[in-house]
């Protein structure tokens, strides 16, 4: 415990959490942007749930939609 009374958070645990959550957040934000889900994009960008909300979006929400691409000439 430090002088402020707040317990110290282990550095190794913080690194592990970051290594887990950053890829999930990146994929979820990419999918939300591609599918034009503006509300989901903002929610995923602001709320940090250590990857839980990101996984829920990828697994249950984004998989219901597809992106149509138009072939160029």
PyMOL Python script that loads the backbone (N, CA, C, O; Angstrom):
from pymol import cmd

cmd.read_pdbstr("""\
ATOM      1  N   UNK A   1       0.837  -1.166   0.000  1.00  0.00           N
ATOM      2  CA  UNK A   1       0.000   0.000   0.000  1.00  0.00           C
ATOM      3  C   UNK A   1       0.893   1.245   0.000  1.00  0.00           C
ATOM      4  O   UNK A   1       1.916   1.286   0.684  1.00  0.00           O
ATOM      5  N   UNK A   2       0.495   2.249  -0.770  1.00  0.00           N
ATOM      6  CA  UNK A   2       1.277   3.476  -0.812  1.00  0.00           C
ATOM      7  C   UNK A   2       0.696   4.507   0.155  1.00  0.00           C
ATOM      8  O   UNK A   2      -0.345   4.261   0.765  1.00  0.00           O
ATOM      9  N   UNK A   3       1.358   5.665   0.303  1.00  0.00           N
ATOM     10  CA  UNK A   3       0.897   6.667   1.288  1.00  0.00           C
ATOM     11  C   UNK A   3      -0.526   7.190   1.067  1.00  0.00           C
ATOM     12  O   UNK A   3      -1.136   7.701   2.007  1.00  0.00           O
ATOM     13  N   UNK A   4      -1.063   7.079  -0.131  1.00  0.00           N
ATOM     14  CA  UNK A   4      -2.416   7.579  -0.389  1.00  0.00           C
ATOM     15  C   UNK A   4      -3.497   6.616   0.088  1.00  0.00           C
ATOM     16  O   UNK A   4      -4.672   6.977   0.147  1.00  0.00           O
ATOM     17  N   UNK A   5      -3.101   5.389   0.429  1.00  0.00           N
ATOM     18  CA  UNK A   5      -4.068   4.402   0.886  1.00  0.00           C
ATOM     19  C   UNK A   5      -4.635   3.558  -0.229  1.00  0.00           C
ATOM     20  O   UNK A   5      -5.458   2.675   0.013  1.00  0.00           O
ATOM     21  N   UNK A   6      -4.198   3.822  -1.464  1.00  0.00           N
ATOM     22  CA  UNK A   6      -4.664   3.051  -2.614  1.00  0.00           C
ATOM     23  C   UNK A   6      -3.698   1.894  -2.821  1.00  0.00           C
ATOM     24  O   UNK A   6      -2.491   2.122  -2.908  1.00  0.00           O
ATOM     25  N   UNK A   7      -4.181   0.676  -2.903  1.00  0.00           N
ATOM     26  CA  UNK A   7      -3.272  -0.460  -3.097  1.00  0.00           C
ATOM     27  C   UNK A   7      -2.547  -0.375  -4.437  1.00  0.00           C
ATOM     28  O   UNK A   7      -3.116   0.083  -5.429  1.00  0.00           O
ATOM     29  N   UNK A   8      -1.304  -0.812  -4.464  1.00  0.00           N
ATOM     30  CA  UNK A   8      -0.527  -0.840  -5.699  1.00  0.00           C
ATOM     31  C   UNK A   8      -1.081  -1.910  -6.631  1.00  0.00           C
ATOM     32  O   UNK A   8      -1.455  -2.998  -6.192  1.00  0.00           O
ATOM     33  N   UNK A   9      -1.128  -1.593  -7.907  1.00  0.00           N
ATOM     34  CA  UNK A   9      -1.601  -2.519  -8.919  1.00  0.00           C
ATOM     35  C   UNK A   9      -0.378  -3.131  -9.586  1.00  0.00           C
ATOM     36  O   UNK A   9       0.485  -2.391 -10.059  1.00  0.00           O
ATOM     37  N   UNK A  10      -0.272  -4.444  -9.640  1.00  0.00           N
ATOM     38  CA  UNK A  10       0.917  -5.077 -10.221  1.00  0.00           C
ATOM     39  C   UNK A  10       1.105  -4.693 -11.697  1.00  0.00           C
ATOM     40  O   UNK A  10       0.166  -4.745 -12.492  1.00  0.00           O
ATOM     41  N   UNK A  11       2.319  -4.314 -12.036  1.00  0.00           N
ATOM     42  CA  UNK A  11       2.629  -3.902 -13.403  1.00  0.00           C
ATOM     43  C   UNK A  11       2.408  -5.046 -14.388  1.00  0.00           C
ATOM     44  O   UNK A  11       1.892  -4.830 -15.485  1.00  0.00           O
ATOM     45  N   UNK A  12       2.793  -6.253 -14.005  1.00  0.00           N
ATOM     46  CA  UNK A  12       2.650  -7.394 -14.911  1.00  0.00           C
ATOM     47  C   UNK A  12       1.183  -7.644 -15.253  1.00  0.00           C
ATOM     48  O   UNK A  12       0.857  -8.057 -16.365  1.00  0.00           O
ATOM     49  N   UNK A  13       0.302  -7.387 -14.280  1.00  0.00           N
ATOM     50  CA  UNK A  13      -1.123  -7.591 -14.526  1.00  0.00           C
ATOM     51  C   UNK A  13      -1.664  -6.524 -15.482  1.00  0.00           C
ATOM     52  O   UNK A  13      -2.497  -6.818 -16.340  1.00  0.00           O
ATOM     53  N   UNK A  14      -1.192  -5.299 -15.332  1.00  0.00           N
ATOM     54  CA  UNK A  14      -1.606  -4.226 -16.235  1.00  0.00           C
ATOM     55  C   UNK A  14      -1.154  -4.527 -17.659  1.00  0.00           C
ATOM     56  O   UNK A  14      -1.916  -4.309 -18.600  1.00  0.00           O
ATOM     57  N   UNK A  15       0.055  -5.018 -17.836  1.00  0.00           N
ATOM     58  CA  UNK A  15       0.559  -5.377 -19.160  1.00  0.00           C
ATOM     59  C   UNK A  15      -0.270  -6.513 -19.748  1.00  0.00           C
ATOM     60  O   UNK A  15      -0.614  -6.477 -20.929  1.00  0.00           O
ATOM     61  N   UNK A  16      -0.588  -7.503 -18.954  1.00  0.00           N
ATOM     62  CA  UNK A  16      -1.405  -8.627 -19.409  1.00  0.00           C
ATOM     63  C   UNK A  16      -2.794  -8.158 -19.854  1.00  0.00           C
ATOM     64  O   UNK A  16      -3.297  -8.604 -20.885  1.00  0.00           O
ATOM     65  N   UNK A  17      -3.405  -7.275 -19.092  1.00  0.00           N
ATOM     66  CA  UNK A  17      -4.726  -6.732 -19.440  1.00  0.00           C
ATOM     67  C   UNK A  17      -4.654  -5.952 -20.749  1.00  0.00           C
ATOM     68  O   UNK A  17      -5.534  -6.080 -21.599  1.00  0.00           O
ATOM     69  N   UNK A  18      -3.610  -5.149 -20.911  1.00  0.00           N
ATOM     70  CA  UNK A  18      -3.456  -4.381 -22.148  1.00  0.00           C
ATOM     71  C   UNK A  18      -3.247  -5.293 -23.353  1.00  0.00           C
ATOM     72  O   UNK A  18      -3.832  -5.069 -24.413  1.00  0.00           O
ATOM     73  N   UNK A  19      -2.420  -6.314 -23.193  1.00  0.00           N
ATOM     74  CA  UNK A  19      -2.176  -7.248 -24.290  1.00  0.00           C
ATOM     75  C   UNK A  19      -3.437  -8.030 -24.665  1.00  0.00           C
ATOM     76  O   UNK A  19      -3.588  -8.444 -25.815  1.00  0.00           O
ATOM     77  N   UNK A  20      -4.322  -8.231 -23.725  1.00  0.00           N
ATOM     78  CA  UNK A  20      -5.586  -8.926 -23.978  1.00  0.00           C
ATOM     79  C   UNK A  20      -6.614  -7.995 -24.631  1.00  0.00           C
ATOM     80  O   UNK A  20      -7.263  -8.378 -25.604  1.00  0.00           O
ATOM     81  N   UNK A  21      -6.763  -6.778 -24.103  1.00  0.00           N
ATOM     82  CA  UNK A  21      -7.875  -5.927 -24.515  1.00  0.00           C
ATOM     83  C   UNK A  21      -7.618  -5.125 -25.788  1.00  0.00           C
ATOM     84  O   UNK A  21      -8.569  -4.845 -26.518  1.00  0.00           O
ATOM     85  N   UNK A  22      -6.381  -4.746 -26.085  1.00  0.00           N
ATOM     86  CA  UNK A  22      -6.125  -3.914 -27.262  1.00  0.00           C
ATOM     87  C   UNK A  22      -6.497  -4.621 -28.569  1.00  0.00           C
ATOM     88  O   UNK A  22      -7.171  -4.012 -29.400  1.00  0.00           O
ATOM     89  N   UNK A  23      -6.094  -5.870 -28.789  1.00  0.00           N
ATOM     90  CA  UNK A  23      -6.527  -6.520 -30.043  1.00  0.00           C
ATOM     91  C   UNK A  23      -8.045  -6.656 -30.167  1.00  0.00           C
ATOM     92  O   UNK A  23      -8.596  -6.445 -31.247  1.00  0.00           O
ATOM     93  N   UNK A  24      -8.720  -7.003 -29.080  1.00  0.00           N
ATOM     94  CA  UNK A  24     -10.181  -7.126 -29.126  1.00  0.00           C
ATOM     95  C   UNK A  24     -10.821  -5.785 -29.462  1.00  0.00           C
ATOM     96  O   UNK A  24     -11.730  -5.719 -30.290  1.00  0.00           O
ATOM     97  N   UNK A  25     -10.350  -4.717 -28.823  1.00  0.00           N
ATOM     98  CA  UNK A  25     -10.907  -3.395 -29.078  1.00  0.00           C
ATOM     99  C   UNK A  25     -10.656  -2.984 -30.521  1.00  0.00           C
ATOM    100  O   UNK A  25     -11.537  -2.411 -31.162  1.00  0.00           O
ATOM    101  N   UNK A  26      -9.464  -3.268 -31.040  1.00  0.00           N
ATOM    102  CA  UNK A  26      -9.151  -2.920 -32.420  1.00  0.00           C
ATOM    103  C   UNK A  26     -10.068  -3.605 -33.417  1.00  0.00           C
ATOM    104  O   UNK A  26     -10.580  -2.963 -34.335  1.00  0.00           O
ATOM    105  N   UNK A  27     -10.279  -4.895 -33.246  1.00  0.00           N
ATOM    106  CA  UNK A  27     -11.153  -5.648 -34.159  1.00  0.00           C
ATOM    107  C   UNK A  27     -12.598  -5.162 -34.040  1.00  0.00           C
ATOM    108  O   UNK A  27     -13.280  -4.990 -35.050  1.00  0.00           O
ATOM    109  N   UNK A  28     -13.059  -4.944 -32.824  1.00  0.00           N
ATOM    110  CA  UNK A  28     -14.447  -4.491 -32.625  1.00  0.00           C
ATOM    111  C   UNK A  28     -14.664  -3.108 -33.229  1.00  0.00           C
ATOM    112  O   UNK A  28     -15.688  -2.873 -33.870  1.00  0.00           O
ATOM    113  N   UNK A  29     -13.721  -2.193 -33.036  1.00  0.00           N
ATOM    114  CA  UNK A  29     -13.858  -0.852 -33.621  1.00  0.00           C
ATOM    115  C   UNK A  29     -13.808  -0.916 -35.143  1.00  0.00           C
ATOM    116  O   UNK A  29     -14.552  -0.203 -35.816  1.00  0.00           O
ATOM    117  N   UNK A  30     -12.942  -1.762 -35.691  1.00  0.00           N
ATOM    118  CA  UNK A  30     -12.848  -1.904 -37.137  1.00  0.00           C
ATOM    119  C   UNK A  30     -14.164  -2.429 -37.713  1.00  0.00           C
ATOM    120  O   UNK A  30     -14.652  -1.912 -38.718  1.00  0.00           O
ATOM    121  N   UNK A  31     -14.736  -3.448 -37.082  1.00  0.00           N
ATOM    122  CA  UNK A  31     -16.007  -4.007 -37.555  1.00  0.00           C
ATOM    123  C   UNK A  31     -17.136  -2.988 -37.441  1.00  0.00           C
ATOM    124  O   UNK A  31     -17.952  -2.863 -38.354  1.00  0.00           O
ATOM    125  N   UNK A  32     -17.189  -2.257 -36.326  1.00  0.00           N
ATOM    126  CA  UNK A  32     -18.236  -1.250 -36.150  1.00  0.00           C
ATOM    127  C   UNK A  32     -18.120  -0.146 -37.198  1.00  0.00           C
ATOM    128  O   UNK A  32     -19.133   0.336 -37.705  1.00  0.00           O
ATOM    129  N   UNK A  33     -16.908   0.252 -37.522  1.00  0.00           N
ATOM    130  CA  UNK A  33     -16.716   1.281 -38.549  1.00  0.00           C
ATOM    131  C   UNK A  33     -17.116   0.764 -39.926  1.00  0.00           C
ATOM    132  O   UNK A  33     -17.790   1.471 -40.674  1.00  0.00           O
ATOM    133  N   UNK A  34     -16.710  -0.462 -40.274  1.00  0.00           N
ATOM    134  CA  UNK A  34     -17.051  -1.049 -41.573  1.00  0.00           C
ATOM    135  C   UNK A  34     -18.563  -1.228 -41.746  1.00  0.00           C
ATOM    136  O   UNK A  34     -19.091  -1.089 -42.850  1.00  0.00           O
ATOM    137  N   UNK A  35     -19.250  -1.537 -40.645  1.00  0.00           N
ATOM    138  CA  UNK A  35     -20.697  -1.762 -40.703  1.00  0.00           C
ATOM    139  C   UNK A  35     -21.506  -0.495 -40.459  1.00  0.00           C
ATOM    140  O   UNK A  35     -22.735  -0.544 -40.421  1.00  0.00           O
ATOM    141  N   UNK A  36     -20.830   0.640 -40.293  1.00  0.00           N
ATOM    142  CA  UNK A  36     -21.472   1.944 -40.039  1.00  0.00           C
ATOM    143  C   UNK A  36     -22.341   1.931 -38.791  1.00  0.00           C
ATOM    144  O   UNK A  36     -23.405   2.549 -38.761  1.00  0.00           O
ATOM    145  N   UNK A  37     -21.890   1.232 -37.769  1.00  0.00           N
ATOM    146  CA  UNK A  37     -22.575   1.225 -36.474  1.00  0.00           C
ATOM    147  C   UNK A  37     -21.984   2.332 -35.608  1.00  0.00           C
ATOM    148  O   UNK A  37     -21.124   2.082 -34.764  1.00  0.00           O
ATOM    149  N   UNK A  38     -22.455   3.560 -35.829  1.00  0.00           N
ATOM    150  CA  UNK A  38     -21.870   4.719 -35.151  1.00  0.00           C
ATOM    151  C   UNK A  38     -22.051   4.665 -33.634  1.00  0.00           C
ATOM    152  O   UNK A  38     -21.126   4.981 -32.886  1.00  0.00           O
ATOM    153  N   UNK A  39     -23.220   4.272 -33.190  1.00  0.00           N
ATOM    154  CA  UNK A  39     -23.458   4.206 -31.739  1.00  0.00           C
ATOM    155  C   UNK A  39     -22.587   3.143 -31.088  1.00  0.00           C
ATOM    156  O   UNK A  39     -22.035   3.365 -30.009  1.00  0.00           O
ATOM    157  N   UNK A  40     -22.461   1.999 -31.731  1.00  0.00           N
ATOM    158  CA  UNK A  40     -21.587   0.944 -31.199  1.00  0.00           C
ATOM    159  C   UNK A  40     -20.140   1.396 -31.197  1.00  0.00           C
ATOM    160  O   UNK A  40     -19.408   1.136 -30.242  1.00  0.00           O
ATOM    161  N   UNK A  41     -19.716   2.080 -32.269  1.00  0.00           N
ATOM    162  CA  UNK A  41     -18.345   2.555 -32.352  1.00  0.00           C
ATOM    163  C   UNK A  41     -18.020   3.481 -31.181  1.00  0.00           C
ATOM    164  O   UNK A  41     -16.987   3.328 -30.529  1.00  0.00           O
ATOM    165  N   UNK A  42     -18.900   4.431 -30.922  1.00  0.00           N
ATOM    166  CA  UNK A  42     -18.678   5.372 -29.818  1.00  0.00           C
ATOM    167  C   UNK A  42     -18.679   4.642 -28.484  1.00  0.00           C
ATOM    168  O   UNK A  42     -17.828   4.908 -27.635  1.00  0.00           O
ATOM    169  N   UNK A  43     -19.619   3.731 -28.286  1.00  0.00           N
ATOM    170  CA  UNK A  43     -19.689   2.971 -27.047  1.00  0.00           C
ATOM    171  C   UNK A  43     -18.418   2.139 -26.840  1.00  0.00           C
ATOM    172  O   UNK A  43     -17.853   2.129 -25.747  1.00  0.00           O
ATOM    173  N   UNK A  44     -17.975   1.450 -27.882  1.00  0.00           N
ATOM    174  CA  UNK A  44     -16.770   0.631 -27.778  1.00  0.00           C
ATOM    175  C   UNK A  44     -15.524   1.484 -27.554  1.00  0.00           C
ATOM    176  O   UNK A  44     -14.592   1.061 -26.869  1.00  0.00           O
ATOM    177  N   UNK A  45     -15.510   2.673 -28.124  1.00  0.00           N
ATOM    178  CA  UNK A  45     -14.362   3.562 -27.972  1.00  0.00           C
ATOM    179  C   UNK A  45     -14.259   4.116 -26.552  1.00  0.00           C
ATOM    180  O   UNK A  45     -13.160   4.254 -26.015  1.00  0.00           O
ATOM    181  N   UNK A  46     -15.393   4.428 -25.952  1.00  0.00           N
ATOM    182  CA  UNK A  46     -15.397   5.078 -24.643  1.00  0.00           C
ATOM    183  C   UNK A  46     -15.335   4.073 -23.491  1.00  0.00           C
ATOM    184  O   UNK A  46     -14.590   4.273 -22.532  1.00  0.00           O
ATOM    185  N   UNK A  47     -16.106   3.008 -23.581  1.00  0.00           N
ATOM    186  CA  UNK A  47     -16.225   2.064 -22.468  1.00  0.00           C
ATOM    187  C   UNK A  47     -15.123   1.015 -22.548  1.00  0.00           C
ATOM    188  O   UNK A  47     -14.928   0.387 -23.589  1.00  0.00           O
ATOM    189  N   UNK A  48     -14.411   0.831 -21.459  1.00  0.00           N
ATOM    190  CA  UNK A  48     -13.366  -0.180 -21.398  1.00  0.00           C
ATOM    191  C   UNK A  48     -13.804  -1.268 -20.420  1.00  0.00           C
ATOM    192  O   UNK A  48     -13.889  -1.037 -19.213  1.00  0.00           O
ATOM    193  N   UNK A  49     -14.078  -2.446 -20.952  1.00  0.00           N
ATOM    194  CA  UNK A  49     -14.526  -3.566 -20.121  1.00  0.00           C
ATOM    195  C   UNK A  49     -13.559  -4.741 -20.203  1.00  0.00           C
ATOM    196  O   UNK A  49     -13.956  -5.895 -20.039  1.00  0.00           O
ATOM    197  N   UNK A  50     -12.290  -4.439 -20.458  1.00  0.00           N
ATOM    198  CA  UNK A  50     -11.238  -5.450 -20.571  1.00  0.00           C
ATOM    199  C   UNK A  50     -11.596  -6.475 -21.659  1.00  0.00           C
ATOM    200  O   UNK A  50     -11.326  -7.667 -21.514  1.00  0.00           O
ATOM    201  N   UNK A  51     -12.193  -6.003 -22.725  1.00  0.00           N
ATOM    202  CA  UNK A  51     -12.480  -6.858 -23.861  1.00  0.00           C
ATOM    203  C   UNK A  51     -13.828  -7.536 -23.855  1.00  0.00           C
ATOM    204  O   UNK A  51     -14.216  -8.122 -24.866  1.00  0.00           O
ATOM    205  N   UNK A  52     -14.552  -7.482 -22.769  1.00  0.00           N
ATOM    206  CA  UNK A  52     -15.825  -8.210 -22.678  1.00  0.00           C
ATOM    207  C   UNK A  52     -16.864  -7.644 -23.650  1.00  0.00           C
ATOM    208  O   UNK A  52     -17.464  -8.397 -24.417  1.00  0.00           O
ATOM    209  N   UNK A  53     -17.078  -6.337 -23.624  1.00  0.00           N
ATOM    210  CA  UNK A  53     -18.048  -5.719 -24.526  1.00  0.00           C
ATOM    211  C   UNK A  53     -17.605  -5.886 -25.979  1.00  0.00           C
ATOM    212  O   UNK A  53     -18.438  -6.082 -26.863  1.00  0.00           O
ATOM    213  N   UNK A  54     -16.311  -5.811 -26.225  1.00  0.00           N
ATOM    214  CA  UNK A  54     -15.786  -5.987 -27.578  1.00  0.00           C
ATOM    215  C   UNK A  54     -16.087  -7.386 -28.105  1.00  0.00           C
ATOM    216  O   UNK A  54     -16.507  -7.543 -29.252  1.00  0.00           O
ATOM    217  N   UNK A  55     -15.875  -8.387 -27.284  1.00  0.00           N
ATOM    218  CA  UNK A  55     -16.148  -9.773 -27.679  1.00  0.00           C
ATOM    219  C   UNK A  55     -17.639  -9.977 -27.919  1.00  0.00           C
ATOM    220  O   UNK A  55     -18.022 -10.648 -28.878  1.00  0.00           O
ATOM    221  N   UNK A  56     -18.479  -9.412 -27.070  1.00  0.00           N
ATOM    222  CA  UNK A  56     -19.937  -9.519 -27.251  1.00  0.00           C
ATOM    223  C   UNK A  56     -20.341  -8.896 -28.582  1.00  0.00           C
ATOM    224  O   UNK A  56     -21.143  -9.470 -29.318  1.00  0.00           O
ATOM    225  N   UNK A  57     -19.784  -7.716 -28.896  1.00  0.00           N
ATOM    226  CA  UNK A  57     -20.124  -7.067 -30.163  1.00  0.00           C
ATOM    227  C   UNK A  57     -19.680  -7.928 -31.349  1.00  0.00           C
ATOM    228  O   UNK A  57     -20.462  -8.159 -32.271  1.00  0.00           O
ATOM    229  N   UNK A  58     -18.445  -8.397 -31.332  1.00  0.00           N
ATOM    230  CA  UNK A  58     -17.926  -9.196 -32.439  1.00  0.00           C
ATOM    231  C   UNK A  58     -18.718 -10.484 -32.612  1.00  0.00           C
ATOM    232  O   UNK A  58     -19.076 -10.859 -33.729  1.00  0.00           O
ATOM    233  N   UNK A  59     -18.988 -11.155 -31.506  1.00  0.00           N
ATOM    234  CA  UNK A  59     -19.616 -12.496 -31.551  1.00  0.00           C
ATOM    235  C   UNK A  59     -21.111 -12.455 -31.859  1.00  0.00           C
ATOM    236  O   UNK A  59     -21.608 -13.289 -32.616  1.00  0.00           O
ATOM    237  N   UNK A  60     -21.838 -11.486 -31.274  1.00  0.00           N
ATOM    238  CA  UNK A  60     -23.299 -11.521 -31.370  1.00  0.00           C
ATOM    239  C   UNK A  60     -23.921 -10.424 -32.222  1.00  0.00           C
ATOM    240  O   UNK A  60     -24.984 -10.640 -32.805  1.00  0.00           O
ATOM    241  N   UNK A  61     -23.298  -9.263 -32.314  1.00  0.00           N
ATOM    242  CA  UNK A  61     -23.908  -8.152 -33.048  1.00  0.00           C
ATOM    243  C   UNK A  61     -23.376  -8.079 -34.479  1.00  0.00           C
ATOM    244  O   UNK A  61     -24.153  -8.110 -35.433  1.00  0.00           O
ATOM    245  N   UNK A  62     -22.067  -7.983 -34.629  1.00  0.00           N
ATOM    246  CA  UNK A  62     -21.473  -7.763 -35.949  1.00  0.00           C
ATOM    247  C   UNK A  62     -21.674  -8.939 -36.890  1.00  0.00           C
ATOM    248  O   UNK A  62     -21.756  -8.740 -38.102  1.00  0.00           O
ATOM    249  N   UNK A  63     -21.753 -10.135 -36.378  1.00  0.00           N
ATOM    250  CA  UNK A  63     -21.867 -11.295 -37.266  1.00  0.00           C
ATOM    251  C   UNK A  63     -23.220 -11.361 -37.972  1.00  0.00           C
ATOM    252  O   UNK A  63     -23.376 -12.123 -38.926  1.00  0.00           O
ATOM    253  N   UNK A  64     -24.203 -10.575 -37.520  1.00  0.00           N
ATOM    254  CA  UNK A  64     -25.521 -10.563 -38.162  1.00  0.00           C
ATOM    255  C   UNK A  64     -25.524  -9.720 -39.435  1.00  0.00           C
ATOM    256  O   UNK A  64     -26.459  -9.807 -40.231  1.00  0.00           O
ATOM    257  N   UNK A  65     -24.482  -8.903 -39.636  1.00  0.00           N
ATOM    258  CA  UNK A  65     -24.454  -7.962 -40.745  1.00  0.00           C
ATOM    259  C   UNK A  65     -23.313  -8.295 -41.695  1.00  0.00           C
ATOM    260  O   UNK A  65     -22.320  -8.913 -41.312  1.00  0.00           O
ATOM    261  N   UNK A  66     -23.481  -7.867 -42.958  1.00  0.00           N
ATOM    262  CA  UNK A  66     -22.405  -8.020 -43.939  1.00  0.00           C
ATOM    263  C   UNK A  66     -22.173  -6.668 -44.617  1.00  0.00           C
ATOM    264  O   UNK A  66     -23.043  -5.797 -44.618  1.00  0.00           O
ATOM    265  N   UNK A  67     -21.006  -6.520 -45.181  1.00  0.00           N
ATOM    266  CA  UNK A  67     -20.665  -5.307 -45.919  1.00  0.00           C
ATOM    267  C   UNK A  67     -20.632  -5.665 -47.389  1.00  0.00           C
ATOM    268  O   UNK A  67     -19.955  -6.607 -47.800  1.00  0.00           O
ATOM    269  N   UNK A  68     -21.377  -4.897 -48.181  1.00  0.00           N
ATOM    270  CA  UNK A  68     -21.371  -5.129 -49.626  1.00  0.00           C
ATOM    271  C   UNK A  68     -20.360  -4.199 -50.255  1.00  0.00           C
ATOM    272  O   UNK A  68     -20.334  -3.005 -49.957  1.00  0.00           O
ATOM    273  N   UNK A  69     -19.524  -4.743 -51.127  1.00  0.00           N
ATOM    274  CA  UNK A  69     -18.557  -3.927 -51.834  1.00  0.00           C
ATOM    275  C   UNK A  69     -18.941  -3.869 -53.305  1.00  0.00           C
ATOM    276  O   UNK A  69     -19.475  -4.833 -53.855  1.00  0.00           O
ATOM    277  N   UNK A  70     -18.670  -2.747 -53.929  1.00  0.00           N
ATOM    278  CA  UNK A  70     -18.965  -2.553 -55.350  1.00  0.00           C
ATOM    279  C   UNK A  70     -17.633  -2.640 -56.091  1.00  0.00           C
ATOM    280  O   UNK A  70     -16.685  -1.917 -55.783  1.00  0.00           O
ATOM    281  N   UNK A  71     -17.580  -3.535 -57.069  1.00  0.00           N
ATOM    282  CA  UNK A  71     -16.376  -3.709 -57.858  1.00  0.00           C
ATOM    283  C   UNK A  71     -16.170  -2.498 -58.757  1.00  0.00           C
ATOM    284  O   UNK A  71     -17.101  -2.047 -59.424  1.00  0.00           O
ATOM    285  N   UNK A  72     -14.951  -1.975 -58.773  1.00  0.00           N
ATOM    286  CA  UNK A  72     -14.623  -0.830 -59.629  1.00  0.00           C
ATOM    287  C   UNK A  72     -14.408  -1.232 -61.073  1.00  0.00           C
ATOM    288  O   UNK A  72     -14.232  -2.411 -61.378  1.00  0.00           O
ATOM    289  N   UNK A  73     -14.423  -0.255 -61.956  1.00  0.00           N
ATOM    290  CA  UNK A  73     -14.225  -0.544 -63.394  1.00  0.00           C
ATOM    291  C   UNK A  73     -12.759  -0.630 -63.712  1.00  0.00           C
ATOM    292  O   UNK A  73     -12.390  -0.865 -64.863  1.00  0.00           O
TER     293      UNK A  73
END
""", "prot")
cmd.dss("prot")
cmd.show_as("cartoon", "prot")
cmd.util.cbc("prot")
cmd.orient("prot")
